[in-house]
Amino acid sequence: MARKAKLRITSTGKKKASGANKNQRSAGKPDVELGKRIRLRRVEQHISQTELGDKLGVSFQQVQKYEKGVNRVGAARLQQIATALDVPITFFYSGDGKAREVESLLFIDSSFSLRLLRAYSKMKDQAVQRQFVSLIESIVANE
């Protein structure tokens, strides 16, 4: 015997079935991953959310929503983003051969990680670079 869905009234006064599936059109995990890749490339290019929004004809708040995965990015908009960020559209998807490289760069989600990479890239002496990496690895090993 099939169960009847229980109805509850939302704050807007509309009836909604409790336990109903999430709207299939709403953003999900793939949208969050896509947003991370958009943010990664935007930060790499030293472009602000406002500048990207201006290039796309949307507000910086909309860019924030794309980057957080709150709003889905349509195919046409993704093409615009790829053009504005000077990457092929495949940059935003796994399985293009660059997936590992992109995944490894997604940790740049914090300003501390970005500062660390910038400091490392400014080092000219390879011996200093090796010592730096050894220092970081020993700190991590002791945690």
Rosetta constraint file for C-alpha pairs under 8 A:
AtomPair CA 5 CA 17 HARMONIC 5.77 0.50
AtomPair CA 5 CA 18 HARMONIC 6.68 0.50
AtomPair CA 5 CA 19 HARMONIC 7.63 0.50
AtomPair CA 5 CA 20 HARMONIC 7.97 0.50
AtomPair CA 6 CA 17 HARMONIC 5.61 0.50
AtomPair CA 6 CA 18 HARMONIC 5.69 0.50
AtomPair CA 7 CA 15 HARMONIC 6.14 0.50
AtomPair CA 7 CA 16 HARMONIC 5.48 0.50
AtomPair CA 7 CA 17 HARMONIC 4.44 0.50
AtomPair CA 7 CA 18 HARMONIC 5.88 0.50
AtomPair CA 8 CA 15 HARMONIC 5.62 0.50
AtomPair CA 8 CA 16 HARMONIC 5.42 0.50
AtomPair CA 8 CA 17 HARMONIC 6.21 0.50
AtomPair CA 8 CA 18 HARMONIC 6.36 0.50
AtomPair CA 9 CA 13 HARMONIC 5.60 0.50
AtomPair CA 9 CA 14 HARMONIC 5.54 0.50
AtomPair CA 9 CA 15 HARMONIC 4.57 0.50
AtomPair CA 9 CA 16 HARMONIC 6.13 0.50
AtomPair CA 10 CA 14 HARMONIC 5.51 0.50
AtomPair CA 10 CA 15 HARMONIC 6.30 0.50
AtomPair CA 10 CA 16 HARMONIC 6.78 0.50
AtomPair CA 22 CA 26 HARMONIC 7.52 0.50
AtomPair CA 26 CA 71 HARMONIC 7.48 0.50
AtomPair CA 26 CA 72 HARMONIC 7.23 0.50
AtomPair CA 27 CA 31 HARMONIC 5.73 0.50
AtomPair CA 27 CA 32 HARMONIC 7.73 0.50
AtomPair CA 27 CA 69 HARMONIC 6.23 0.50
AtomPair CA 27 CA 70 HARMONIC 5.86 0.50
AtomPair CA 27 CA 71 HARMONIC 5.79 0.50
AtomPair CA 27 CA 72 HARMONIC 5.36 0.50
AtomPair CA 28 CA 32 HARMONIC 6.49 0.50
AtomPair CA 28 CA 69 HARMONIC 7.03 0.50
AtomPair CA 28 CA 70 HARMONIC 7.98 0.50
AtomPair CA 29 CA 33 HARMONIC 6.33 0.50
AtomPair CA 29 CA 69 HARMONIC 7.65 0.50
AtomPair CA 30 CA 34 HARMONIC 6.13 0.50
AtomPair CA 31 CA 35 HARMONIC 6.04 0.50
AtomPair CA 31 CA 66 HARMONIC 7.85 0.50
AtomPair CA 31 CA 69 HARMONIC 4.76 0.50
AtomPair CA 31 CA 70 HARMONIC 7.67 0.50
AtomPair CA 31 CA 71 HARMONIC 7.67 0.50
AtomPair CA 31 CA 72 HARMONIC 6.01 0.50
AtomPair CA 31 CA 73 HARMONIC 7.48 0.50
AtomPair CA 32 CA 36 HARMONIC 6.27 0.50
AtomPair CA 32 CA 67 HARMONIC 7.06 0.50
AtomPair CA 32 CA 68 HARMONIC 5.79 0.50
AtomPair CA 32 CA 69 HARMONIC 3.96 0.50
AtomPair CA 32 CA 70 HARMONIC 7.48 0.50
AtomPair CA 33 CA 37 HARMONIC 6.45 0.50
AtomPair CA 33 CA 69 HARMONIC 7.40 0.50
AtomPair CA 34 CA 38 HARMONIC 6.29 0.50
AtomPair CA 34 CA 67 HARMONIC 7.43 0.50
AtomPair CA 34 CA 69 HARMONIC 7.31 0.50
AtomPair CA 34 CA 92 HARMONIC 5.96 0.50
AtomPair CA 34 CA 93 HARMONIC 7.34 0.50
AtomPair CA 35 CA 39 HARMONIC 6.18 0.50
AtomPair CA 35 CA 66 HARMONIC 5.48 0.50
AtomPair CA 35 CA 67 HARMONIC 3.68 0.50
AtomPair CA 35 CA 68 HARMONIC 5.61 0.50
AtomPair CA 35 CA 69 HARMONIC 5.38 0.50
AtomPair CA 36 CA 40 HARMONIC 6.02 0.50
AtomPair CA 36 CA 67 HARMONIC 5.81 0.50
AtomPair CA 36 CA 68 HARMONIC 7.11 0.50
AtomPair CA 36 CA 106 HARMONIC 6.84 0.50
AtomPair CA 36 CA 109 HARMONIC 7.87 0.50
AtomPair CA 37 CA 41 HARMONIC 6.24 0.50
AtomPair CA 37 CA 67 HARMONIC 7.94 0.50
AtomPair CA 37 CA 91 HARMONIC 7.94 0.50
AtomPair CA 37 CA 92 HARMONIC 5.86 0.50
AtomPair CA 37 CA 102 HARMONIC 7.55 0.50
AtomPair CA 37 CA 106 HARMONIC 7.09 0.50
AtomPair CA 38 CA 42 HARMONIC 6.12 0.50
AtomPair CA 38 CA 67 HARMONIC 6.21 0.50
AtomPair CA 38 CA 81 HARMONIC 7.84 0.50
AtomPair CA 38 CA 92 HARMONIC 7.14 0.50
AtomPair CA 39 CA 43 HARMONIC 6.06 0.50
AtomPair CA 39 CA 67 HARMONIC 5.78 0.50
AtomPair CA 40 CA 44 HARMONIC 6.17 0.50
AtomPair CA 40 CA 105 HARMONIC 7.49 0.50
AtomPair CA 40 CA 106 HARMONIC 6.46 0.50
AtomPair CA 40 CA 108 HARMONIC 7.12 0.50
AtomPair CA 40 CA 109 HARMONIC 7.34 0.50
AtomPair CA 41 CA 45 HARMONIC 6.20 0.50
AtomPair CA 41 CA 85 HARMONIC 6.67 0.50
AtomPair CA 42 CA 46 HARMONIC 6.30 0.50
AtomPair CA 42 CA 47 HARMONIC 5.40 0.50
AtomPair CA 42 CA 48 HARMONIC 7.19 0.50
AtomPair CA 42 CA 49 HARMONIC 7.86 0.50
AtomPair CA 42 CA 52 HARMONIC 7.79 0.50
AtomPair CA 42 CA 85 HARMONIC 6.47 0.50
AtomPair CA 43 CA 47 HARMONIC 6.08 0.50
AtomPair CA 43 CA 48 HARMONIC 7.51 0.50
AtomPair CA 45 CA 85 HARMONIC 7.15 0.50
AtomPair CA 47 CA 51 HARMONIC 6.09 0.50
AtomPair CA 47 CA 52 HARMONIC 6.55 0.50
AtomPair CA 48 CA 52 HARMONIC 6.31 0.50
AtomPair CA 49 CA 53 HARMONIC 5.96 0.50
AtomPair CA 49 CA 60 HARMONIC 5.13 0.50
AtomPair CA 49 CA 63 HARMONIC 6.09 0.50
AtomPair CA 49 CA 64 HARMONIC 7.10 0.50
AtomPair CA 50 CA 54 HARMONIC 6.12 0.50
AtomPair CA 50 CA 59 HARMONIC 6.82 0.50
AtomPair CA 50 CA 60 HARMONIC 4.62 0.50
AtomPair CA 50 CA 63 HARMONIC 7.95 0.50
AtomPair CA 51 CA 55 HARMONIC 6.37 0.50
AtomPair CA 51 CA 60 HARMONIC 7.87 0.50
AtomPair CA 52 CA 56 HARMONIC 6.26 0.50
AtomPair CA 52 CA 60 HARMONIC 7.50 0.50
AtomPair CA 52 CA 63 HARMONIC 7.39 0.50
AtomPair CA 52 CA 81 HARMONIC 7.96 0.50
AtomPair CA 52 CA 84 HARMONIC 7.13 0.50
AtomPair CA 53 CA 57 HARMONIC 5.77 0.50
AtomPair CA 53 CA 58 HARMONIC 4.76 0.50
AtomPair CA 53 CA 59 HARMONIC 5.18 0.50
AtomPair CA 53 CA 60 HARMONIC 5.15 0.50
AtomPair CA 53 CA 62 HARMONIC 7.46 0.50
AtomPair CA 53 CA 63 HARMONIC 6.08 0.50
AtomPair CA 54 CA 58 HARMONIC 6.19 0.50
AtomPair CA 54 CA 59 HARMONIC 7.07 0.50
AtomPair CA 54 CA 60 HARMONIC 7.94 0.50
AtomPair CA 55 CA 84 HARMONIC 6.56 0.50
AtomPair CA 56 CA 77 HARMONIC 7.84 0.50
AtomPair CA 56 CA 80 HARMONIC 6.56 0.50
AtomPair CA 56 CA 81 HARMONIC 7.04 0.50
AtomPair CA 56 CA 84 HARMONIC 7.62 0.50
AtomPair CA 58 CA 62 HARMONIC 6.28 0.50
AtomPair CA 58 CA 63 HARMONIC 7.37 0.50
AtomPair CA 59 CA 63 HARMONIC 6.68 0.50
AtomPair CA 60 CA 64 HARMONIC 6.24 0.50
AtomPair CA 61 CA 65 HARMONIC 6.31 0.50
AtomPair CA 62 CA 66 HARMONIC 6.31 0.50
AtomPair CA 63 CA 67 HARMONIC 6.18 0.50
AtomPair CA 64 CA 68 HARMONIC 6.11 0.50
AtomPair CA 65 CA 69 HARMONIC 6.01 0.50
AtomPair CA 65 CA 70 HARMONIC 4.98 0.50
AtomPair CA 65 CA 71 HARMONIC 5.40 0.50
AtomPair CA 66 CA 70 HARMONIC 6.23 0.50
AtomPair CA 66 CA 71 HARMONIC 5.34 0.50
AtomPair CA 66 CA 72 HARMONIC 6.44 0.50
AtomPair CA 66 CA 73 HARMONIC 6.47 0.50
AtomPair CA 73 CA 77 HARMONIC 6.15 0.50
AtomPair CA 73 CA 78 HARMONIC 6.05 0.50
AtomPair CA 74 CA 78 HARMONIC 6.03 0.50
AtomPair CA 75 CA 79 HARMONIC 6.27 0.50
AtomPair CA 76 CA 80 HARMONIC 6.42 0.50
AtomPair CA 77 CA 81 HARMONIC 6.19 0.50
AtomPair CA 78 CA 82 HARMONIC 6.09 0.50
AtomPair CA 78 CA 89 HARMONIC 7.21 0.50
AtomPair CA 79 CA 83 HARMONIC 6.21 0.50
AtomPair CA 79 CA 89 HARMONIC 6.28 0.50
AtomPair CA 80 CA 84 HARMONIC 6.08 0.50
AtomPair CA 81 CA 85 HARMONIC 6.01 0.50
AtomPair CA 82 CA 86 HARMONIC 5.85 0.50
AtomPair CA 82 CA 87 HARMONIC 5.19 0.50
AtomPair CA 82 CA 88 HARMONIC 5.95 0.50
AtomPair CA 82 CA 89 HARMONIC 5.41 0.50
AtomPair CA 83 CA 87 HARMONIC 6.38 0.50
AtomPair CA 83 CA 88 HARMONIC 7.46 0.50
AtomPair CA 87 CA 91 HARMONIC 6.42 0.50
AtomPair CA 89 CA 93 HARMONIC 7.77 0.50
AtomPair CA 90 CA 94 HARMONIC 7.91 0.50
AtomPair CA 90 CA 96 HARMONIC 6.46 0.50
AtomPair CA 91 CA 96 HARMONIC 7.41 0.50
AtomPair CA 91 CA 98 HARMONIC 7.52 0.50
AtomPair CA 93 CA 99 HARMONIC 7.42 0.50
AtomPair CA 94 CA 98 HARMONIC 7.56 0.50
AtomPair CA 94 CA 99 HARMONIC 4.97 0.50
AtomPair CA 95 CA 99 HARMONIC 5.76 0.50
AtomPair CA 98 CA 102 HARMONIC 6.20 0.50
AtomPair CA 99 CA 103 HARMONIC 5.93 0.50
AtomPair CA 100 CA 104 HARMONIC 6.02 0.50
AtomPair CA 101 CA 105 HARMONIC 6.38 0.50
AtomPair CA 102 CA 106 HARMONIC 6.32 0.50
AtomPair CA 103 CA 107 HARMONIC 7.78 0.50
AtomPair CA 107 CA 113 HARMONIC 7.07 0.50
AtomPair CA 108 CA 113 HARMONIC 5.23 0.50
AtomPair CA 108 CA 114 HARMONIC 5.51 0.50
AtomPair CA 109 CA 113 HARMONIC 7.26 0.50
AtomPair CA 109 CA 114 HARMONIC 7.83 0.50
AtomPair CA 110 CA 114 HARMONIC 6.58 0.50
AtomPair CA 111 CA 115 HARMONIC 6.09 0.50
AtomPair CA 112 CA 116 HARMONIC 6.14 0.50
AtomPair CA 113 CA 117 HARMONIC 6.30 0.50
AtomPair CA 114 CA 118 HARMONIC 6.15 0.50
AtomPair CA 115 CA 119 HARMONIC 6.13 0.50
AtomPair CA 116 CA 120 HARMONIC 6.21 0.50
AtomPair CA 117 CA 121 HARMONIC 6.08 0.50
AtomPair CA 118 CA 122 HARMONIC 6.36 0.50
AtomPair CA 119 CA 123 HARMONIC 6.86 0.50
AtomPair CA 120 CA 129 HARMONIC 6.87 0.50
AtomPair CA 120 CA 132 HARMONIC 7.94 0.50
AtomPair CA 123 CA 128 HARMONIC 7.16 0.50
AtomPair CA 123 CA 129 HARMONIC 6.49 0.50
AtomPair CA 124 CA 128 HARMONIC 7.94 0.50
AtomPair CA 124 CA 129 HARMONIC 7.90 0.50
AtomPair CA 125 CA 129 HARMONIC 6.43 0.50
AtomPair CA 126 CA 130 HARMONIC 6.19 0.50
AtomPair CA 127 CA 131 HARMONIC 6.25 0.50
AtomPair CA 128 CA 132 HARMONIC 6.02 0.50
AtomPair CA 129 CA 133 HARMONIC 6.24 0.50
AtomPair CA 130 CA 134 HARMONIC 6.09 0.50
AtomPair CA 131 CA 135 HARMONIC 6.04 0.50
AtomPair CA 132 CA 136 HARMONIC 6.34 0.50
AtomPair CA 133 CA 137 HARMONIC 6.11 0.50
AtomPair CA 134 CA 138 HARMONIC 6.07 0.50
AtomPair CA 135 CA 139 HARMONIC 6.23 0.50
AtomPair CA 136 CA 140 HARMONIC 6.27 0.50
AtomPair CA 137 CA 141 HARMONIC 6.09 0.50
AtomPair CA 138 CA 142 HARMONIC 6.27 0.50
AtomPair CA 139 CA 143 HARMONIC 6.62 0.50
